[in-house]
Amino acid sequence: MGFADQVMLFAVTAVNEFTRKVEEVVTRTSYGDIDYLGTLMQCMKGGEKEALNRLKLVRAALAKYYARCTIANVG
């Protein structure tokens, strides 16, 4: 089964919004505002470093999903 044959769960506009929110959290965190990470840190029962690593994974997954949407011409 190729990318074009797969059902995409989110539209490109939703992926763009998810990406925008994740980038907002990453940007604010890079300036020292860790308030945005509080919930994630609690859910993971970890610290700031673990939460930031998880955000990196989310960013990569969103980029991959966006690429799949582009290949499948979903919009």
N, CA, C and O atoms as a printed pandas DataFrame, in Angstrom:
     atom_number atom_name residue_name chain_id  residue_number  x_coord  y_coord  z_coord
0              1         N          MET        A               1    0.844   -1.175    0.000
1              2        CA          MET        A               1    0.000    0.000    0.000
2              3         C          MET        A               1    0.891    1.239    0.000
3              4         O          MET        A               1    1.727    1.399    0.889
4              5         N          GLY        A               2    0.719    2.116   -0.988
5              6        CA          GLY        A               2    1.507    3.332   -1.084
6              7         C          GLY        A               2    0.893    4.457   -0.272
7              8         O          GLY        A               2   -0.201    4.330    0.278
8              9         N          PHE        A               3    1.623    5.561   -0.209
9             10        CA          PHE        A               3    1.122    6.716    0.545
10            11         C          PHE        A               3   -0.231    7.187    0.011
11            12         O          PHE        A               3   -1.123    7.533    0.786
12            13         N          ALA        A               4   -0.378    7.197   -1.302
13            14        CA          ALA        A               4   -1.606    7.713   -1.900
14            15         C          ALA        A               4   -2.814    6.846   -1.574
15            16         O          ALA        A               4   -3.947    7.324   -1.638
16            17         N          ASP        A               5   -2.598    5.588   -1.227
17            18        CA          ASP        A               5   -3.692    4.670   -0.915
18            19         C          ASP        A               5   -4.126    4.747    0.547
19            20         O          ASP        A               5   -5.163    4.192    0.908
20            21         N          GLN        A               6   -3.362    5.416    1.380
21            22        CA          GLN        A               6   -3.656    5.462    2.806
22            23         C          GLN        A               6   -4.662    6.560    3.129
23            24         O          GLN        A               6   -4.681    7.608    2.482
24            25         N          VAL        A               7   -5.486    6.314    4.120
25            26        CA          VAL        A               7   -6.442    7.302    4.579
26            27         C          VAL        A               7   -5.719    8.279    5.499
27            28         O          VAL        A               7   -5.057    7.874    6.455
28            29         N          MET        A               8   -5.853    9.562    5.203
29            30        CA          MET        A               8   -5.216   10.575    6.018
30            31         C          MET        A               8   -6.231   11.042    7.065
31            32         O          MET        A               8   -7.354   11.404    6.716
32            33         N          LEU        A               9   -5.853   11.035    8.321
33            34        CA          LEU        A               9   -6.771   11.355    9.414
34            35         C          LEU        A               9   -7.030   12.843    9.567
35            36         O          LEU        A               9   -8.105   13.246   10.010
36            37         N          PHE        A              10   -6.050   13.663    9.202
37            38        CA          PHE        A              10   -6.169   15.104    9.381
38            39         C          PHE        A              10   -5.942   15.804    8.047
39            40         O          PHE        A              10   -5.117   15.377    7.241
40            41         N          ALA        A              11   -6.672   16.868    7.831
41            42        CA          ALA        A              11   -6.464   17.688    6.639
42            43         C          ALA        A              11   -5.195   18.518    6.813
43            44         O          ALA        A              11   -4.697   18.696    7.925
44            45         N          VAL        A              12   -4.692   19.017    5.701
45            46        CA          VAL        A              12   -3.478   19.829    5.731
46            47         C          VAL        A              12   -3.669   21.056    6.629
47            48         O          VAL        A              12   -2.741   21.457    7.332
48            49         N          THR        A              13   -4.856   21.648    6.610
49            50        CA          THR        A              13   -5.091   22.826    7.449
50            51         C          THR        A              13   -4.970   22.488    8.931
51            52         O          THR        A              13   -4.458   23.293    9.709
52            53         N          ALA        A              14   -5.433   21.310    9.326
53            54        CA          ALA        A              14   -5.302   20.890   10.725
54            55         C          ALA        A              14   -3.841   20.640   11.081
55            56         O          ALA        A              14   -3.396   21.007   12.169
56            57         N          VAL        A              15   -3.102   20.028   10.184
57            58        CA          VAL        A              15   -1.675   19.769   10.423
58            59         C          VAL        A              15   -0.927   21.097   10.541
59            60         O          VAL        A              15   -0.033   21.238   11.376
60            61         N          ASN        A              16   -1.291   22.060    9.713
61            62        CA          ASN        A              16   -0.671   23.387    9.806
62            63         C          ASN        A              16   -0.939   24.013   11.169
63            64         O          ASN        A              16   -0.041   24.605   11.766
64            65         N          GLU        A              17   -2.157   23.888   11.661
65            66        CA          GLU        A              17   -2.501   24.453   12.972
66            67         C          GLU        A              17   -1.748   23.733   14.090
67            68         O          GLU        A              17   -1.231   24.378   15.003
68            69         N          PHE        A              18   -1.682   22.406   14.025
69            70        CA          PHE        A              18   -0.911   21.643   15.020
70            71         C          PHE        A              18    0.545   22.101   15.012
71            72         O          PHE        A              18    1.144   22.335   16.062
72            73         N          THR        A              19    1.097   22.222   13.816
73            74        CA          THR        A              19    2.500   22.626   13.682
74            75         C          THR        A              19    2.712   24.030   14.242
75            76         O          THR        A              19    3.701   24.281   14.929
76            77         N          ARG        A              20    1.792   24.939   13.953
77            78        CA          ARG        A              20    1.897   26.308   14.454
78            79         C          ARG        A              20    1.909   26.327   15.980
79            80         O          ARG        A              20    2.690   27.061   16.587
80            81         N          LYS        A              21    1.047   25.523   16.600
81            82        CA          LYS        A              21    0.980   25.479   18.067
82            83         C          LYS        A              21    2.258   24.886   18.656
83            84         O          LYS        A              21    2.783   25.401   19.643
84            85         N          VAL        A              22    2.755   23.815   18.062
85            86        CA          VAL        A              22    3.993   23.205   18.559
86            87         C          VAL        A              22    5.142   24.186   18.425
87            88         O          VAL        A              22    5.964   24.303   19.334
88            89         N          GLU        A              23    5.212   24.893   17.304
89            90        CA          GLU        A              23    6.279   25.874   17.108
90            91         C          GLU        A              23    6.163   27.010   18.122
91            92         O          GLU        A              23    7.176   27.526   18.595
92            93         N          GLU        A              24    4.946   27.398   18.452
93            94        CA          GLU        A              24    4.748   28.434   19.461
94            95         C          GLU        A              24    5.303   27.987   20.809
95            96         O          GLU        A              24    5.973   28.759   21.496
96            97         N          VAL        A              25    5.028   26.758   21.182
97            98        CA          VAL        A              25    5.534   26.219   22.451
98            99         C          VAL        A              25    7.055   26.158   22.430
99           100         O          VAL        A              25    7.710   26.550   23.396
100          101         N          VAL        A              26    7.616   25.666   21.330
101          102        CA          VAL        A              26    9.074   25.554   21.219
102          103         C          VAL        A              26    9.716   26.933   21.302
103          104         O          VAL        A              26   10.720   27.111   21.993
104          105         N          THR        A              27    9.147   27.906   20.605
105          106        CA          THR        A              27    9.703   29.263   20.605
106          107         C          THR        A              27    9.650   29.879   21.991
107          108         O          THR        A              27   10.644   30.426   22.467
108          109         N          ARG        A              28    8.509   29.797   22.635
109          110        CA          ARG        A              28    8.380   30.385   23.976
110          111         C          ARG        A              28    9.309   29.689   24.975
111          112         O          ARG        A              28    9.891   30.330   25.850
112          113         N          THR        A              29    9.434   28.386   24.831
113          114        CA          THR        A              29   10.308   27.630   25.718
114          115         C          THR        A              29   11.765   28.021   25.507
115          116         O          THR        A              29   12.541   28.083   26.460
116          117         N          SER        A              30   12.134   28.286   24.255
117          118        CA          SER        A              30   13.518   28.669   23.972
118          119         C          SER        A              30   13.871   30.019   24.603
119          120         O          SER        A              30   15.047   30.327   24.797
120          121         N          TYR        A              31   12.850   30.825   24.922
121          122        CA          TYR        A              31   13.073   32.102   25.604
122          123         C          TYR        A              31   12.893   31.982   27.117
123          124         O          TYR        A              31   12.841   32.988   27.825
124          125         N          GLY        A              32   12.799   30.757   27.600
125          126        CA          GLY        A              32   12.760   30.543   29.038
126          127         C          GLY        A              32   11.380   30.379   29.642
127          128         O          GLY        A              32   11.264   30.176   30.851
128          129         N          ASP        A              33   10.330   30.460   28.838
129          130        CA          ASP        A              33    8.962   30.321   29.342
130          131         C          ASP        A              33    8.570   28.843   29.316
131          132         O          ASP        A              33    8.128   28.327   28.289
132          133         N          ILE        A              34    8.738   28.169   30.461
133          134        CA          ILE        A              34    8.441   26.731   30.494
134          135         C          ILE        A              34    7.015   26.444   30.952
135          136         O          ILE        A              34    6.655   25.286   31.161
136          137         N          ASP        A              35    6.201   27.488   31.109
137          138        CA          ASP        A              35    4.811   27.272   31.511
138          139         C          ASP        A              35    4.087   26.356   30.536
139          140         O          ASP        A              35    3.251   25.549   30.945
140          141         N          TYR        A              36    4.400   26.475   29.259
141          142        CA          TYR        A              36    3.749   25.667   28.245
142          143         C          TYR        A              36    4.092   24.183   28.376
143          144         O          TYR        A              36    3.325   23.322   27.946
144          145         N          LEU        A              37    5.223   23.899   28.958
145          146        CA          LEU        A              37    5.662   22.505   29.091
146          147         C          LEU        A              37    5.131   21.834   30.347
147          148         O          LEU        A              37    5.255   20.618   30.495
148          149         N          GLY        A              38    4.544   22.602   31.249
149          150        CA          GLY        A              38    4.106   22.067   32.536
150          151         C          GLY        A              38    3.214   20.849   32.430
151          152         O          GLY        A              38    3.459   19.842   33.094
152          153         N          THR        A              39    2.190   20.926   31.611
153          154        CA          THR        A              39    1.254   19.809   31.457
154          155         C          THR        A              39    1.954   18.607   30.853
155          156         O          THR        A              39    1.758   17.478   31.304
156          157         N          LEU        A              40    2.767   18.841   29.840
157          158        CA          LEU        A              40    3.492   17.743   29.214
158          159         C          LEU        A              40    4.444   17.077   30.204
159          160         O          LEU        A              40    4.552   15.851   30.240
160          161         N          MET        A              41    5.129   17.885   31.002
161          162        CA          MET        A              41    6.045   17.329   31.996
162          163         C          MET        A              41    5.286   16.490   33.024
163          164         O          MET        A              41    5.771   15.441   33.450
164          165         N          GLN        A              42    4.098   16.948   33.423
165          166        CA          GLN        A              42    3.291   16.192   34.383
166          167         C          GLN        A              42    2.809   14.878   33.785
167          168         O          GLN        A              42    2.848   13.837   34.442
168          169         N          CYS        A              43    2.358   14.929   32.541
169          170        CA          CYS        A              43    1.868   13.704   31.880
170          171         C          CYS        A              43    2.984   12.677   31.708
171          172         O          CYS        A              43    2.764   11.473   31.840
172          173         N          MET        A              44    4.176   13.171   31.415
173          174        CA          MET        A              44    5.309   12.275   31.190
174          175         C          MET        A              44    5.999   11.891   32.488
175          176         O          MET        A              44    6.806   10.962   32.519
176          177         N          LYS        A              45    5.682   12.605   33.556
177          178        CA          LYS        A              45    6.376   12.419   34.830
178          179         C          LYS        A              45    7.883   12.582   34.651
179          180         O          LYS        A              45    8.687   11.827   35.198
180          181         N          GLY        A              46    8.233   13.602   33.860
181          182        CA          GLY        A              46    9.635   13.871   33.578
182          183         C          GLY        A              46    9.928   15.346   33.747
183          184         O          GLY        A              46    9.116   16.107   34.273
184          185         N          GLY        A              47   11.094   15.727   33.294
185          186        CA          GLY        A              47   11.515   17.108   33.418
186          187         C          GLY        A              47   11.439   17.849   32.101
187          188         O          GLY        A              47   10.872   17.376   31.116
188          189         N          GLU        A              48   12.034   19.026   32.124
189          190        CA          GLU        A              48   12.005   19.895   30.946
190          191         C          GLU        A              48   12.705   19.250   29.747
191          192         O          GLU        A              48   12.221   19.338   28.618
192          193         N          LYS        A              49   13.832   18.610   29.996
193          194        CA          LYS        A              49   14.590   17.999   28.907
194          195         C          LYS        A              49   13.771   16.908   28.212
195          196         O          LYS        A              49   13.751   16.834   26.984
196          197         N          GLU        A              50   13.105   16.075   28.985
197          198        CA          GLU        A              50   12.293   15.007   28.403
198          199         C          GLU        A              50   11.128   15.581   27.601
199          200         O          GLU        A              50   10.788   15.074   26.532
200          201         N          ALA        A              51   10.518   16.648   28.130
201          202        CA          ALA        A              51    9.394   17.288   27.435
202          203         C          ALA        A              51    9.852   17.900   26.110
203          204         O          ALA        A              51    9.165   17.781   25.095
204          205         N          LEU        A              52   11.006   18.551   26.124
205          206        CA          LEU        A              52   11.531   19.134   24.887
206          207         C          LEU        A              52   11.864   18.057   23.871
207          208         O          LEU        A              52   11.632   18.240   22.676
208          209         N          ASN        A              53   12.404   16.938   24.329
209          210        CA          ASN        A              53   12.684   15.826   23.423
210          211         C          ASN        A              53   11.394   15.275   22.817
211          212         O          ASN        A              53   11.361   14.915   21.640
212          213         N          ARG        A              54   10.346   15.211   23.612
213          214        CA          ARG        A              54    9.055   14.737   23.109
214          215         C          ARG        A              54    8.515   15.717   22.060
215          216         O          ARG        A              54    7.954   15.295   21.048
216          217         N          LEU        A              55    8.681   17.012   22.298
217          218        CA          LEU        A              55    8.237   18.004   21.317
218          219         C          LEU        A              55    9.000   17.865   19.998
219          220         O          LEU        A              55    8.431   18.059   18.924
220          221         N          LYS        A              56   10.280   17.531   20.084
221          222        CA          LYS        A              56   11.059   17.300   18.863
222          223         C          LYS        A              56   10.475   16.138   18.074
223          224         O          LYS        A              56   10.392   16.195   16.847
224          225         N          LEU        A              57   10.072   15.088   18.775
225          226        CA          LEU        A              57    9.448   13.948   18.106
226          227         C          LEU        A              57    8.124   14.338   17.464
227          228         O          LEU        A              57    7.809   13.899   16.358
228          229         N          VAL        A              58    7.358   15.158   18.158
229          230        CA          VAL        A              58    6.077   15.625   17.614
230          231         C          VAL        A              58    6.303   16.461   16.367
231          232         O          VAL        A              58    5.592   16.304   15.374
232          233         N          ARG        A              59    7.285   17.345   16.413
233          234        CA          ARG        A              59    7.605   18.170   15.243
234          235         C          ARG        A              59    7.986   17.299   14.050
235          236         O          ARG        A              59    7.539   17.542   12.930
236          237         N          ALA        A              60    8.803   16.298   14.292
237          238        CA          ALA        A              60    9.220   15.398   13.211
238          239         C          ALA        A              60    8.028   14.616   12.659
239          240         O          ALA        A              60    7.902   14.447   11.446
240          241         N          ALA        A              61    7.164   14.145   13.539
241          242        CA          ALA        A              61    5.980   13.398   13.096
242          243         C          ALA        A              61    5.049   14.286   12.273
243          244         O          ALA        A              61    4.498   13.843   11.266
244          245         N          LEU        A              62    4.873   15.541   12.701
245          246        CA          LEU        A              62    4.034   16.463   11.937
246          247         C          LEU        A              62    4.631   16.751   10.560
247          248         O          LEU        A              62    3.903   16.825    9.571
248          249         N          ALA        A              63    5.934   16.912   10.497
249          250        CA          ALA        A              63    6.596   17.153    9.209
250          251         C          ALA        A              63    6.411   15.952    8.281
251          252         O          ALA        A              63    6.140   16.112    7.090
252          253         N          LYS        A              64    6.559   14.775    8.829
253          254        CA          LYS        A              64    6.379   13.548    8.039
254          255         C          LYS        A              64    4.934   13.431    7.558
255          256         O          LYS        A              64    4.689   13.089    6.401
256          257         N          TYR        A              65    3.987   13.712    8.438
257          258        CA          TYR        A              65    2.581   13.633    8.078
258          259         C          TYR        A              65    2.245   14.660    7.004
259          260         O          TYR        A              65    1.507   14.356    6.066
260          261         N          TYR        A              66    2.779   15.872    7.133
261          262        CA          TYR        A              66    2.553   16.925    6.146
262          263         C          TYR        A              66    3.086   16.481    4.783
263          264         O          TYR        A              66    2.437   16.687    3.758
264          265         N          ALA        A              67    4.261   15.878    4.782
265          266        CA          ALA        A              67    4.827   15.370    3.533
266          267         C          ALA        A              67    3.932   14.296    2.926
267          268         O          ALA        A              67    3.737   14.260    1.711
268          269         N          ARG        A              68    3.391   13.427    3.764
269          270        CA          ARG        A              68    2.477   12.395    3.258
270          271         C          ARG        A              68    1.218   13.018    2.666
271          272         O          ARG        A              68    0.722   12.563    1.635
272          273         N          CYS        A              69    0.704   14.054    3.314
273          274        CA          CYS        A              69   -0.485   14.752    2.784
274          275         C          CYS        A              69   -0.170   15.356    1.416
275          276         O          CYS        A              69   -0.991   15.315    0.500
276          277         N          THR        A              70    1.020   15.910    1.298
277          278        CA          THR        A              70    1.433   16.535    0.038
278          279         C          THR        A              70    1.543   15.486   -1.064
279          280         O          THR        A              70    1.087   15.702   -2.187
280          281         N          ILE        A              71    2.145   14.358   -0.737
281          282        CA          ILE        A              71    2.283   13.277   -1.723
282          283         C          ILE        A              71    0.918   12.733   -2.121
283          284         O          ILE        A              71    0.673   12.455   -3.295
284          285         N          ALA        A              72    0.031   12.581   -1.140
285          286        CA          ALA        A              72   -1.299   12.037   -1.406
286          287         C          ALA        A              72   -2.235   13.104   -1.993
287          288         O          ALA        A              72   -3.357   12.796   -2.395
288          289         N          ASN        A              73   -1.766   14.360   -2.039
289          290        CA          ASN        A              73   -2.544   15.478   -2.557
290          291         C          ASN        A              73   -3.842   15.661   -1.771
291          292         O          ASN        A              73   -4.915   15.846   -2.346
292          293         N          VAL        A              74   -3.718   15.605   -0.445
293          294        CA          VAL        A              74   -4.849   15.809    0.435
294          295         C          VAL        A              74   -4.860   17.274    0.820
295          296         O          VAL        A              74   -3.807   17.846    1.102
296          297         N          GLY        A              75   -6.015   17.883    0.837
297          298        CA          GLY        A              75   -5.996   19.279    1.201
298          299         C          GLY        A              75   -7.310   19.739    1.631
299          300         O          GLY        A              75   -7.472   20.909    1.978
